[in-house]
Amino acid sequence: MSALITALIVIGKILGIVLLVLLAIVALVLFVPVRYKAAGTVKNVPDPEDEEGKLSGGSLLRGTQGTFDATWLLHLLHFRAFFEGTLAGFELRLAGFRINLPGKGEEEEEPEEEEKEKKSLRERLPELIAELPEKMKRFSEDGEGLRRIASDDATAASLKKALGAVGKLLKRLRPKHWSAAGVIGLNDPADTGNLFAVIGAAYPFVSEHLDVAAQFERPAADLTAQAEGSVRVIGVIAAAAAFWFDKNVRKTRRQWKLWRNRRTRRTTSSRQSSAR
């Protein structure tokens, strides 16, 4: 009897340790922040044949490069993405060891489809005309259902809730520190002036982060930017859950599901009738 009690105590301790380890892992995932850092440069690299050195999408793309790093738990997990011009790549490391991410396998040759006889437009025209009233009826019924959903107060409340959730999510994701500096000169000096008029209007709010000078004599682009911040998984889950389980959102989801089911049933019924 004492041996059984001892065994139960040992099993209880093992289960308790396992439970504590699982809780610790969950707590780490939820509450330890994911830290990120991004940096990049944009330069104008015009074609050698372009003597004026005008700005263009291609010239800016050739001079663009950047990196994005996201780390978790003292770099135990490290994700990096990088690009330079048209070249881009990414890597994932666990405890310093690179993880080979699954890539795209070789494309399998699709089996040759059997040639199907196609009716000419002239042969199909009577059939299409005969189906037109039914299609117009389905279109009208679908539109009426969508109008009822769109005019429901729950839909408007759901949209407001969605915008609020997106705002909260962006607030959690926004960088704690960011800066941008450099020189900008558009192809037309007047456009450069208009651009800096907009920047000047926003300058009181971004003066601590932005240091950009205007170049009116020639087209130019030489910018550097960096940003860093952190986000906790628990915050993202909380914002998503508050939206998903909202009563108005649930009602809108039910209405949308009912509309889709009715539409599917009508389409299936119409196809069966046509087949007969």
Buried (B, 14 or more C-beta within 10 A) or exposed (E): EEEEEEEEEEEEEEEEEEEEEEEEEEEEBBEBBBBBBBBBBBBBBBEEEEEEBBBBEBBBEBBBBBBBBBBBBEEEBBBBBBBBEEEEEEEBBEEEEEEEEEEEEEEEEEEEEEEEEEEEEEEEEEEEEEEEEEEEEBEEBBEEBBEEBEEBEBBEBBBEBBEBBEEBBEEBEEBEEBBBBBBBBBEEBEEBEEBBEEBEEEEEEBEEBBEBEBBEEEBBBBBBBBBBBBBBBBBBEBBEEBBEEBEBBEBBEEBBEEBEEEBEEBEEEBEEEEEE
